[in-house]
């Protein structure tokens, strides 16, 4: 059961970071003038890129840390700082504002969008969806998955695939989501996900400090949902 808790926690963390629903307005503005088929194509390619890139870091991230001589507690602390900054931007609704403004600048030139639709992969897949926070989260959860062996690795990949599918479905449902949720609703979703991300960032910081010190952070604070001595399974620390 603890393996499934790990997968759920991993999915929630990645979903909050990638924030596909919150990025719907950016996707809609950046694909203005594109046909429905072109919008489906770019959404599909973006999702494939997200899945492939995150999977690569899921299996090779720890080796990269070892190559540069970076300890996992240090990476947890650095990742927590980055996540907290991103979370604050989401809470303040500043995270996607810059991308939306840039996209609206070229909204009137629909022919340009059609000719360069595939080039939109870069602003979406890399700086907006997959940033340092997402990479840090994947590496941190990959280190935890090693404790569970092959099942943990499989569930981790499953969480990445699930987030990629959620991203694809969110972008495909762009017109519907915009009509149902509205601008205010989308803003609320972004802020709530930002608050969750800030809380996860603080937990990363506590876990990193606890692993690198002795007695500075109480174990129940660093790992509030670790497995109990009675053997009952509850969510483990990130």
C-alpha positions in Angstrom: 0.0 0.0 0.0 2.8 2.4 0.7 3.9 2.1 -2.9 0.6 3.5 -4.0 0.9 6.3 -1.5 4.3 7.1 -3.1 2.8 7.2 -6.6 -0.1 9.5 -5.5 2.2 11.9 -3.7 4.5 11.9 -6.8 1.6 12.6 -9.1 0.2 15.4 -7.0 3.6 17.1 -6.7 4.2 16.9 -10.5 0.6 18.0 -11.3 1.0 21.0 -9.0 4.3 21.9 -10.7 3.3 21.5 -14.3 -0.1 23.0 -13.5 -1.7 22.0 -16.9 -5.1 23.5 -16.0 -3.6 26.8 -14.9 -1.7 26.9 -18.1 -4.8 26.5 -20.2 -5.1 30.3 -20.8 -1.5 30.4 -22.0 -2.0 27.5 -24.3 -5.2 29.1 -25.7 -3.5 32.5 -26.3 -0.4 31.0 -27.9 -2.4 28.8 -30.3 -4.7 31.6 -31.4 -5.4 31.3 -35.1 -4.4 27.6 -35.2 -6.9 25.0 -36.5 -8.3 22.4 -34.1 -6.1 19.8 -35.7 -3.0 21.9 -35.2 -3.9 22.5 -31.6 -4.3 18.8 -31.1 -0.9 18.1 -32.7 1.0 20.6 -30.6 -0.8 19.4 -27.4 0.2 15.8 -28.2 3.8 16.6 -28.9 4.1 18.7 -25.8 2.8 15.8 -23.7 5.2 13.3 -25.3 8.1 15.7 -24.6 7.1 16.1 -21.0 6.8 12.4 -20.5 10.2 11.6 -22.2 12.1 14.4 -20.4 10.8 13.6 -16.9 11.4 9.9 -17.4 15.0 10.6 -18.4 15.7 12.5 -15.2 13.8 10.0 -13.2 16.3 7.3 -14.1 19.4 9.3 -14.6 19.0 12.2 -12.1 20.8 10.4 -9.2 23.7 9.6 -11.5 24.0 13.2 -12.5 24.1 14.2 -8.8 26.8 11.7 -8.1 28.8 12.9 -11.1 28.8 16.5 -9.7 29.3 15.4 -6.1 26.0 16.8 -4.9 24.4 15.1 -1.9 20.7 14.3 -1.9 20.0 16.4 1.2 21.6 19.4 -0.5 19.5 18.8 -3.6 16.4 18.5 -1.4 17.1 21.9 0.2 17.9 23.5 -3.2 14.8 22.0 -4.7 12.7 23.1 -1.8 13.8 26.7 -2.2 13.0 26.6 -6.0 9.6 25.1 -5.4 8.8 27.7 -2.7 9.6 30.5 -5.1 7.5 29.0 -7.9 4.7 28.4 -5.4 4.7 32.0 -4.3 4.6 33.2 -7.9 1.6 30.9 -8.5 -0.2 32.2 -5.4 0.4 35.8 -6.5 -0.8 34.8 -10.0 2.5 35.9 -11.5 3.7 32.5 -12.7 1.8 32.4 -16.0 1.2 36.1 -16.5 4.5 36.7 -18.3 3.9 33.9 -20.7 0.3 35.0 -21.4 1.4 38.6 -22.1 4.1 37.4 -24.5 1.6 35.1 -26.2 -1.1 37.8 -26.6 1.5 40.0 -28.3 1.5 37.7 -31.3 -2.2 36.8 -31.2 -3.2 38.8 -34.2 -0.6 37.1 -36.5 -2.4 33.8 -37.0 -0.3 32.9 -40.1 2.8 33.1 -38.0 1.3 30.8 -35.4 0.4 28.2 -38.1 3.9 28.3 -39.6 5.7 28.0 -36.3 3.2 25.9 -34.3 5.8 23.2 -33.5 8.2 25.8 -32.1 5.7 26.4 -29.3 7.0 23.2 -27.8 10.0 25.1 -26.3 8.1 27.8 -24.4 5.6 25.3 -23.1 7.4 22.1 -22.5 10.6 23.4 -21.2 10.5 26.8 -19.3 6.8 26.7 -18.4 5.9 23.1 -17.7 9.3 21.5 -17.0 11.4 23.9 -15.0 14.0 23.4 -12.3 11.2 22.6 -9.8 9.9 19.7 -11.8 13.3 18.3 -12.4 14.2 18.6 -8.7 10.9 16.8 -7.7 11.6 14.0 -10.1 15.1 13.4 -8.8 13.9 13.5 -5.2 11.1 11.0 -5.7 13.4 8.8 -7.8 15.7 8.5 -4.7 12.7 7.4 -2.6 11.6 4.9 -5.3 14.9 3.1 -4.9 13.7 1.8 -1.5 10.8 0.0 -3.2 12.8 -1.6 -5.9 11.2 -2.4 -9.3 7.6 -1.8 -8.2 8.6 1.7 -7.0 10.3 2.5 -10.3 7.3 1.3 -12.2 4.8 3.3 -10.2 7.1 6.4 -10.6 7.0 6.0 -14.3 3.2 5.5 -14.1 2.9 8.8 -12.2 4.9 10.6 -14.9 2.7 9.1 -17.6 -0.4 10.0 -15.7 0.7 13.6 -15.4 1.6 13.7 -19.1 -1.9 12.4 -20.0 -3.5 14.9 -17.7 -1.5 17.6 -19.5 -2.7 16.4 -22.9 -6.3 16.2 -21.8 -6.2 19.7 -20.2 -4.9 21.2 -23.4 -7.4 19.3 -25.6 -10.2 20.5 -23.4 -9.0 24.1 -23.6 -12.2 25.5 -25.1 -14.4 23.6 -22.6 -12.4 24.5 -19.5 -12.3 28.2 -20.5 -16.1 28.3 -20.8 -16.9 26.2 -17.7 -14.3 27.6 -15.2 -13.9 31.1 -16.5 -11.1 33.5 -15.9 -11.7 33.8 -12.2 -11.9 30.1 -11.7 -8.7 29.5 -13.5 -7.0 32.1 -11.4 -8.3 30.4 -8.2 -7.0 27.0 -9.4 -3.5 28.5 -10.0 -3.4 30.0 -6.5 -4.6 26.8 -4.8 -2.0 24.7 -6.6 0.6 27.3 -5.6 -0.3 27.0 -2.0 0.0 23.2 -2.2 3.4 23.6 -3.9 4.6 26.0 -1.1 3.7 23.4 1.5 5.5 20.7 -0.4 8.5 22.9 -0.7 8.7 23.4 3.1 8.5 19.7 3.5 11.4 19.2 1.1 13.4 21.7 3.2 12.6 20.0 6.5 13.5 16.6 5.0 16.8 17.9 3.6 17.8 19.6 6.8 16.9 16.6 8.9 19.0 14.3 6.7 22.0 16.6 6.9 21.9 17.3 10.6 21.5 15.5 13.9 18.5 16.4 16.0 17.8 19.8 14.5 14.5 18.7 12.9 12.2 16.3 14.7 11.7 13.1 12.8 7.9 13.5 12.9 8.2 16.9 11.3 10.6 15.7 8.6 8.5 12.6 7.8 5.0 13.2 9.1 3.5 10.3 7.2 6.3 7.7 7.4 5.5 4.1 8.0 4.6 3.5 11.6 6.3 0.9 13.8 3.1 -1.2 13.7 3.6 -1.7 10.0 0.6 0.4 8.8 1.3 2.1 5.6 0.9 5.8 5.3 2.4 8.4 2.8 6.2 8.6 3.1 8.3 11.7 3.1 9.0 13.3 -0.3 
